């Protein structure tokens, strides 16, 4: 170091703060110019260096810096403190700035740290605490996420205390977090914390309400997300799960071959550590309708009551409809309705025919329809004026019996239409009267069996005679006779063996004059010998059965030559050499008429009905496209190109009206229009082939959307209340007129072009907004969810009525017609005013008339050129002081001409020309065509603004015809006075 010249030392380098670890070397720099000595001080005491004490670890370097071989941090002799250097020479000393030596330390244990495992829900806030170990200087804290340093963001930050704060945790925040503290003494790491951000279970796909038919399989989906992955369980809320038919595949519940008992509410439960979520779905198992009671074929007498019963069950309860035998396909009767002679009970199970006529004869269909399917059954009703009479199945035969023997006369009766009774009569000869056997003596020898047979025991000679079997029923009567001969030494004969009766004859077809029959032989009897058949028939008006054909060798025949429009009943007997069999059951009655299926035989009809008896079509969807239209979709269960010609689309309104339309071909959709808004409808389709209608589809129920109201509220009345407000009342609009549910009313108050609208849900409005002295128009409209309907007729509230003190209850409205009359008159008045103004304008701008044949004297002076380039008009002396008042107007009979006199100017005079005209007096009364009486007018007229200006060019030569007087100058005429 060199000594300065005449000045104290100057510090060139001041010491800086130093942080050093214990036992690490450190240097405090200090440099000065002009100093002869540098000393170091710590906390006010001089530092002992190695030059002073060889044991010291502090070394004063030649540059003046203080070097520590190793920094100590003992309590007795620590190096930490505040240092400064002092440079001195013979002229003085200079002290440096202070510098601090800090011995860095860092403890090993964190004061607070986060748990090793932390779980939090999505959306929650979480704080991971971290209080670093004690150290000098205080350590810095950093956080690591999966080994990478965490940086601050809008959601994640590190507090001043070292805590990691996460607001609104998301699933991506799940990771391993580590708190790290470090300073010059080193670094420390806290235990890692595993953060798990859990997402509560949520449904990616919830189970939906499902309707299926009985016997089908069902899958209820339930896709769940969440973290950790939730477990899914299924249970039935309102009962037990189907035994043996329920399985869980993934998260889906699978039910196989469901039944009506499986209908209920099913719950999917997703559960995890993060929470629980549940979703429910209703399963409706539709049980297709099942026919419980089939209607029977009926033959009913004209005018008698008749019933057809058809009971159908299903789930939900089927709708029972009756299709009547008319060409009108819309002749379908729902429950509780009637058409003509037919009416249906409230549950639809009974069709009642009231006083039926022959027009009610035909095939009736009973349809049972619900959303699960449909069932169809047909029956035939024949209305006749009479029923067939009884027929004797096995009648009495002539007998020859020895005295003391037993005689048996058969009389078995068949009467399917009415109960018949049998009585026996006896006469000894044909010419003698008959007596009923119950009235004869010795009745103990005579007995009648239940089947009508007569038994005579201990036959005597006097028993010989004629025995008659009398059969009586409400439908008619019949009798047969047999002769009993009593002869000595007569051997009894064996009874003949008759063939068994054939089956009930079937009607294979018919037309206007013939019926085709078929039957089967009796399977219980053996055909012995030669056998044939006989057909008997009966129709209305006959008292007994007649033989249609006595010898028929086949099991079918055609009975022809029948009468059109009559109802026939047939029976068949088997015949052999011993006689005819007991009659077969009667056939179904058949009426000779045009067949409903003229191109098909009865067998073909049966085959088609059997082939199409199963369900062919399913109605899949009904969608409301507007308040009055619905689109239907259906699907065929199998290819139908050759099986059906189309479908009949039926729709039933809530009131019971039935409509139908035909859709040809195999189309699977149809758009219905002109429906009623806000009306429940039932839809179904019926396939058909030719004229044969088969089983309907399932039904679909839908309520059309609401529409705006059709009508406006009526009876709008405005009254003034005692306490001041105005009460506006009106009649309610029914939901039917509103085409929906009325949710309120819109009231408009109009005044002078401005309008105020108020909405209320009551049929009145109380308001104080009407200003006295103003005239308001009040109109009201009904509101539905679809909008507002038409406004009511305007009601005018007179302003003066509100300005005065009106009595309570006084009606303050005018007739609606008055305002419309005002609206009509105002345009008419405006048109009239415009017409008058146009007429006046035309009069003002009308072209001047042609010069009359008489010219005023002004034009007779040839010295005056009216068409000179330099001319002006000046008034006469008599008009100089005149104001052209009404007193100056010309009067009838006045002969004086007043006009403006011309004054010719020299060319060098600059005068602006102006236009005027002469004022001509009218002609005398006897020559004038029109008159102006200024005395009656009483107004001042400025004729200069009315009369046209003078012409700008000479008038043309005019042919005035024969003048009254010809002057001397050419072209000049004078008028005689």
C-alpha positions, 0 to 999 in steps of 0.5 A: 500500500502506498501513502497518499499525498496530503489526503486521507485514503479513499475507499475504492472497493467497499465490502459486500454482504456475504453468505457462507456455509459453515466451514466454507472459505469466504472473502470480504473485499476492501481496497483503498488508495493512499492508505498505509494501513487497513484494519477490519472491524466486526460489530465494533471490535477489531478483527484478529487476523493471522498476522496478529495470531497465528491460530486465527483462521482470518487472513488479511490479504495484501489487497486489504480484503479479509479472507476466512479459511473456514467460516465458523458458527460457534457461539463463542467465536463465530464469524457471523456479524457486521464488518467494515474496513478502515483505511488510514494514513498520516493524514487520516482514516477512512471507513468503508460501508458495512457488510454482513457475513451470514453463516448459512444454516438449515435444519433437517426437519420440516416444521409442517408438511402435507399428508402422504395421501390426500383425496379431494372432490372435483371442484373443491379447493385444497391446500397442501401445507409446507413449513420449511425447516428453520435456517439462516437465511430463511430457506426458499420453498418450491413445489414439484409435481411428478418431479417438475416444478409447479408454476403459479397459474390462475388456479394453482399458487404458492403462498408466502408461507410455502403452502400449495393452494389449488382452487377448483381442483380438476381430475388432471391435478391428481399427481405426487407433490413434493415440497422442497426448501433450500438456502445457501446451507443446502436443500431439504425435501418433505415427504411426498404427498399423493393427491387424488382428485375424485370425480363423483359418479355421473351417468353417461347414459341413463336407463330410459322408460321402456315398454315391451310386450310380454315374452320379449327381452329387455336391456336397461342401459346404465353407463357410468363415469367417475374416478375412482371407477364406481361400482354399479348395482341394480335393484327393483324399487317396488318389488323383487328382481325377476328370479332367474331372468335377470343378469348384469352385463357390464353396467346393463341390466338384461331381463329375459322373457319378461312378464306382466309381473316384471313391470315396475321401477328399476334403479341403477346405483353407481357408488364410489368413494367420491359419492353415490348416483342413482337413476331410475327407469320404469318398465312397462310389460304390455300383455297383448290382449287375450280373448276371454269370451267369444261372441256367439253367432246369433239368429234373432227375430226382427224387433227382438233385443239381442246381445253380443258379448266379447270380453278381452283382457290385457295389460294395459286394459284393452280398448274394445271396439265393435266393427259393424257390418256396413260398407262404411269402414268408419262404422266402429263403435267405441265403448259408451257410444251408439249408431243406429240400432247398435250400442256398446256398454261403457266397458265395451264388452257388450254390443246391444242390438235394439229392435234390429231389422234385417238390415242389421244382418251381417258379420260383426267384428270385436277388436281388443286393442292396447299398446301391446297388440290386438286381437280380433274375432268375428261373429255373424248376426242374422235378423229374421222375421221368423225362426225355423219350426221344430222338425221330427227327427224320428217319427212314428211308424205303422205297427202290428202287435198281438193282443197283450203285447207292447206297442212303441211309437217314436216321436223325437223332436228337434227344435233349436229355435224354441222349446217344443212340447209333444202330445199324442192323439188317438182316433179309431178311424179316419172319419172319427174325431181325435182325442188326446190320450191324456183324456182317455180312460185306462191311462195306466197302460199308456205312458209318454217318455221324455224323448216324446215316445208313446208306450202302450202296454197290454195292447187290446183289440180296441187299441187299434187305430190311428195315433198322431204325434203333435209337436208344438213350439213358439216357432210353429207346429207339426204332426205325424201319424202312425197306424196300430193294428192288433192281430192275433198270433203276430210275431214281433219284428226287430226295429230297423237299423237307421244310419247315424246323422251326419255333421252340421252342414257348413256354408261354403258360399252363396250368391243371390239364388244358390247356397253351397253346402258341405258336411261330413259323415258321422264318424261313430257309425259304420256305413252299411250297404248303400247310403245317400243323403237328403237335404231339407231347408226352411226359409221365412214364411214357411210353416214346415221344413221342405226337402231340397234334394232327396238323393245326394251321393256326395257330402256336398251339394248346391241348393239352387233356385232360391229367392233373393233376400231370404234367410235359409236354414239347412239340415242333412239326413243320412238315408239307407234302405231302412229309412232316414237318420236323425237330422243333423244340427241345423246350419247357420242361417244364410241370407241370399245376397251379394257376397261381401267377397264376390271374387272369393269362395267361402273356403278362400275367405277362411284360408286368407283369414287364417293366414292373416290371423296373426299380427302383421303390422306394428305401429311404432311411432306417432309424432305430432308435427303441428297442433293439428297434424300427426305423422304415423310410422308402422312396420310390417313383421314380414314381407307383405307384398303378396299378403296385403293390399294396404292398411286402414289407418284409424284414429279415435278422438277423446269424444268417441268420433272415429275416422279412417283413411286408406293407405295402399301398398306397403308404405310405412308412414302416413301424415294425418291432418285436420286434427283437433289441437289439445285432443287425446287420440288413439291410433291403430292400423288394420291391414286388408287384402281385397275386402278382407280386414284382418287383425289390427295393430297395437295402438298408440296414444298421443295428445296433440299440442295446444294451439292459439285460441279460436275465439275472443272473450265476450261480454267485455264490460268496463265499470267504475268502482267506488274507491276509484279504480276501473274494473274491466270484466269479461267472460271466460273462454273454455278450454275447448274454444281455446284449443288448450289450457287457458293460462291467462288473458291479455288486455290492451288499452289503446289511446291516441296511437299508444298502447299498453298491454297487461296480462292477468290470469283472472277474467277481470282487470282492475286498473288505475292507469286510465287518465281522466279526459282521455278516450280508451279502446279496450280489447281482450284476448285469451292466452294459451301456451301457443300464444294469444288468440283473437282480440275481442270487439273494441270497447270504448271508454269515454274520457268524460265519463271518468272525469266526472264522479261516476256512480258505483257500478255505472258502465262507462263504455260505448257501443263498439259500433260507434267507433267503427262508424267514426272510423268510416266517416272520417275517411269519407269526409277527408275524401270530400274535402280533397275533392273540393280542393281539387275542383277549385285548383282546376278552376284556378288553373283552367285555360282562358276561353277563346276571344268572344266575337265582340272585342272591347274597345281596348282591342279596337284601337289599332294604334295600340300594339298589345304585343309590343316588346316594350309595354307596361300596364297602368291603372286608370285614374279612377283606380289609382286610389281604389283598393278593389273592394267589393264595392268596385266590382261590376254589377249586372247592368253596368255598362262602363268598362274599367280596365288598365290603360297601356303606356308605351315606353321608350326603348331606353326606359328600363321597366319590369313588365307585369301582367294584368287584364281588363275588367269587363262589365257583364252583359245586360240581363237579357243577354247574359248567361250567368250573373254575379251578385256581389251583394249576397257574397259579402267578400272581397275578391282579388280578381287579379289572382283568379283571372288568367294573364293576357296572351303573349302572342296575337290571337289567330284569325278566327271565323266568327260567323255572322257578326252583329255589326261589321266596322270599317276597319278590317277584323274589327267588330262592334257589338250593338247596344 
